[in-house]
Amino acid sequence: MTSRLELLPGGGRGGRRTLAETAAAELHQLILSGELPSGTPLRLVELASRLDMSQMPVREGLRRLEALGLVDIIPHRGAWVRELSLEDLHDTHETRLALESLAIRAAAEHFGEEDEQKAVVALADHLRLSRAEDSIGARQAHADFHFALYRAGGSQWLARAIEPVWQNSERYRFGSRQTVIQIERNRLEHQAILDACVARDPEAAEQALRNHLAGAVQRITETMTSKQQKEPS
């Protein structure tokens, strides 16, 4: 069972973290899991006590999350978990679509056997962990799968550019249990992207990715709209 989510897909494994990296990772997971909901004030004293460390690494961890767009920090006023909104969701989606379309086309043009092996392993992990209801592990495997594809294109800058909007979009993936149908739908969508890359078909890869992202943002929009309608006015 995976214990925590890495800030960078596939990153940090096998190496020792600094306290600031640990603080960032722990806070990152608390935000993604909903334990620190959008709009929550992030007070250093409380967070340091919760994470059992001094305030200095927690402060640095918050700065790292600010750089990813997950936290808002206003000097002399404090820090908050960034608010969720339909406007931000769609802005994030359009930005991801622009960047990841470029990345997946480049990946399909350069895709090799080693790239395929990495993606196949990550996709298998994602399916296994999703079925086991290990949301943290499944989230990490999902990131590992997509970034195994994007890095195959050879541009480290493009992968880095995707990282902040990817992390922001992950906040909108609600922690509700996935059904068997949802897990299978995700598997088929991911497999379609991978198959197009293996076939070195940039057009098919981009279309499969666009279908995948469009379906995800539509489902999240419906969930958010439904929750807003149920909230008292």
HELIX and SHEET records of a PDB file:
HELIX    1   1 LEU A   19  SER A   33  1                                  15    
HELIX    2   2 LEU A   44  LEU A   51  1                                   8    
HELIX    3   3 GLN A   55  ALA A   67  1                                  13    
HELIX    4   4 LEU A   86  HIS A  110  1                                  25    
HELIX    5   5 GLU A  113  ARG A  131  1                                  19    
HELIX    6   6 SER A  135  ARG A  151  1                                  17    
HELIX    7   7 GLN A  156  GLU A  170  1                                  15    
HELIX    8   8 VAL A  180  VAL A  198  1                                  19    
HELIX    9   9 PRO A  202  LYS A  230  1                                  29    
SHEET    1   A 2 VAL A  71  ILE A  74  0                                        
SHEET    2   A 2 GLY A  78  VAL A  81 -1                                        
END                                                                             
